[in-house]
Amino acid sequence: MNRLIKIAVLPVMALVFNQWAIAQGNILPYWQTQMQHIDKGLNDLQQRYQQGEKKIALEISKTTHFTHYRNSDLEASIRTNVSMKTAEAINLAFFDLSSLIGEDGNHTQEIHTIANQLSIDIQQTLPDLPLTPRLMRQQAAHLAKKEAERIEKKDYRDDIQSLNTALTQVISDYQAGEKKSALTSIQDNFYQHWQRSDLAASVSANYKQSVEQHFDALYKSIQQDKPTADVSQRVQQLQSTLQKAEQHKVKNTPTNGTPWQWIVACLAVLVGIGVIFLAIKLKTSVHDKNKRRGLT
C-alpha cells in the first residue's frame, strides 16, 4: 500500500497545485462551502431574532462565529494572505452582532445591517484566497488514496494479453529478419501496456524489477543478434512471469493507522515545500489586490 501511495503522490501533488492555480481569480470550493455555512447562520439568527427567540438567535450567532470562522482555516488564511487587521475586524463584527442580540429592546435593523456587512466583508476576501497548508495536506492525502485505489482495482488482463500477443509476434519478426520491427515492438508495448497502463505501478517493487529485467534481457539479446532459440526462451520467460502479475499486486488496504500516519507525514513535507514557495510568491499580489479593494 505504501508503494502505491508513493506512486500516486507526485501526480496528485501536481493535481492539487493545478486546481489551486486554476482557481486564481475565483473562489475555491472549500471557501464557498464555508461561506454558505456562515450565510445560513446569519440568516437563521435574524429569523429567530425577529420571532422573538433571542436566546436561540444568540446561540446561532456564537456557533456560526466559533465553528465556521474563529480559529478556523478560513480565518488563518485571511490573516496570512489578506491581513491581520481584516481577520480581526471580522471577529469584532461577530462579537458586536452577538452583543447586540443580547441587549434589551428591538435591534432588528441594526442586526440586519451588521449581518449583511459581515457577509460582504468575508466574501470580499475569498477570491484568490489559497488553502491553508493543513487543508492542502488533507486534500493531497485524499486524492492520493483515491488514485492508489484506482490503480489497485483496475483490471489489467487486457494489457497482459496484449503483451503476450506482442511478444509472440516479436519472435516471428526476429525469425523473419525484421530485427528493427522486433525492437520497436518491445519498446512500444513496454511503454503502453506495462508503464502507461499503470500495471507496473500496481505490483510489488521486486516483481516489477523482475519483469523489467526480463524485458531488458530480451531487448539486448535481439540487439546482439542472439540465436532465435535464445530469443524465444527469453520471450517464454517473460510471458511466464507476466502471468503471475495478479499474485504480486499491491493491496491498498491499511491494517492499522501506522501506514497512513507515515503517508500524511510524507505528504506534509512535500506539500509544505510547495505551499511555502507559492505563498511567498503570491502573498504580495493577493495583498495588493485587497489593498485596492480597501480590505487592508
URWOCOR-V41200 format. One record per residue. N is the residue number from 1. PHI is phi in degrees with one decimal (NA if undefined). Layout:
BEGIN
n phi
N PHI
N PHI
END
This chain:
BEGIN
n phi
1 NA
2 -55.4
3 -66.2
4 -60.9
5 -65.8
6 -58.9
7 -64.6
8 -76.6
9 -59.3
10 -63.2
11 -64.2
12 -67.1
13 -59.4
14 -62.5
15 -64.3
16 -59.9
17 -69.1
18 -65.4
19 -61.3
20 -66.1
21 -65.2
22 -63.0
23 -79.8
24 -57.7
25 87.6
26 -121.6
27 -113.7
28 -62.9
29 -54.0
30 -61.9
31 -68.8
32 -60.2
33 -64.4
34 -62.7
35 -65.6
36 -63.0
37 -63.2
38 -64.8
39 -62.4
40 -63.0
41 -62.7
42 -64.9
43 -69.7
44 -63.8
45 -66.1
46 -66.3
47 -63.6
48 -63.9
49 -64.5
50 -64.5
51 -85.5
52 84.1
53 -96.0
54 -63.4
55 -63.1
56 -68.2
57 -60.7
58 -65.0
59 -64.4
60 -63.9
61 -60.6
62 -67.1
63 -63.3
64 -61.1
65 -63.9
66 -85.2
67 -91.3
68 -111.4
69 -134.7
70 -62.1
71 60.5
72 -99.1
73 -65.2
74 -63.4
75 -61.7
76 -61.7
77 -70.7
78 -63.7
79 -62.0
80 -82.0
81 -103.4
82 -107.2
83 -173.2
84 -64.3
85 -61.1
86 -65.2
87 -60.3
88 -74.0
89 -62.4
90 -66.9
91 -59.2
92 -62.9
93 -64.3
94 -62.4
95 -62.8
96 -61.4
97 -62.1
98 -65.0
99 -63.3
100 -66.7
101 -62.4
102 -80.6
103 -78.5
104 -70.5
105 90.9
106 -103.4
107 -121.0
108 -54.1
109 -66.6
110 -63.7
111 -64.1
112 -61.1
113 -64.4
114 -64.0
115 -62.7
116 -63.9
117 -66.3
118 -61.6
119 -62.1
120 -63.2
121 -61.6
122 -69.3
123 -60.7
124 -67.9
125 -86.6
126 -76.1
127 -58.4
128 72.8
129 -74.3
130 -79.4
131 -66.7
132 -75.0
133 -54.7
134 -63.0
135 -65.9
136 -67.4
137 -64.6
138 -61.7
139 -65.1
140 -63.6
141 -64.5
142 -64.3
143 -68.0
144 -64.1
145 -64.4
146 -64.3
147 -66.1
148 -64.0
149 -65.8
150 -62.3
151 -62.9
152 -68.6
153 -81.0
154 -63.4
155 -88.4
156 -103.2
157 -61.9
158 -64.9
159 -66.7
160 -65.7
161 -63.9
162 -63.7
163 -64.4
164 -62.3
165 -63.1
166 -64.6
167 -66.9
168 -63.0
169 -68.0
170 -58.6
171 -62.6
172 -61.6
173 -62.3
174 -66.7
175 -63.4
176 -84.7
177 82.8
178 -91.0
179 -61.3
180 -62.3
181 -63.1
182 -64.3
183 -65.6
184 -64.1
185 -62.7
186 -61.2
187 -61.9
188 -64.2
189 -73.9
190 -60.3
191 -68.5
192 -73.6
193 -101.6
194 -110.4
195 -83.4
196 -66.2
197 -75.6
198 77.2
199 -58.9
200 -63.2
201 -77.5
202 -89.5
203 -111.4
204 -66.9
205 -61.9
206 -65.9
207 -66.9
208 -57.3
209 -62.6
210 -62.7
211 -61.7
212 -68.7
213 -66.9
214 -64.3
215 -59.9
216 -61.5
217 -63.5
218 -64.1
219 -60.8
220 -67.8
221 -64.5
222 -73.6
223 -57.0
224 -89.8
225 56.6
226 -68.1
227 -57.6
228 -57.1
229 -61.7
230 -66.5
231 -63.5
232 -61.3
233 -64.7
234 -60.9
235 -63.2
236 -62.7
237 -63.3
238 -67.0
239 -62.1
240 -63.6
241 -67.2
242 -63.4
243 -66.9
244 -97.2
245 -57.0
246 -60.3
247 -69.1
248 -111.1
249 -67.1
250 -82.1
251 -90.8
252 -101.5
253 -120.0
254 -68.4
255 -91.5
256 -155.5
257 -77.0
258 -58.9
259 -58.4
260 -69.5
261 -63.0
262 -65.3
263 -62.0
264 -61.5
265 -63.7
266 -63.5
267 -64.0
268 -59.5
269 -66.2
270 -63.7
271 -68.0
272 -56.7
273 -61.8
274 -66.3
275 -63.6
276 -60.4
277 -62.5
278 -68.9
279 -64.1
280 -62.5
281 -70.6
282 -101.4
283 -59.6
284 -63.3
285 -67.4
286 -65.6
287 -62.0
288 -64.7
289 -61.3
290 -73.0
291 -61.9
292 -66.5
293 -81.4
294 81.9
295 -94.3
296 -115.1
END
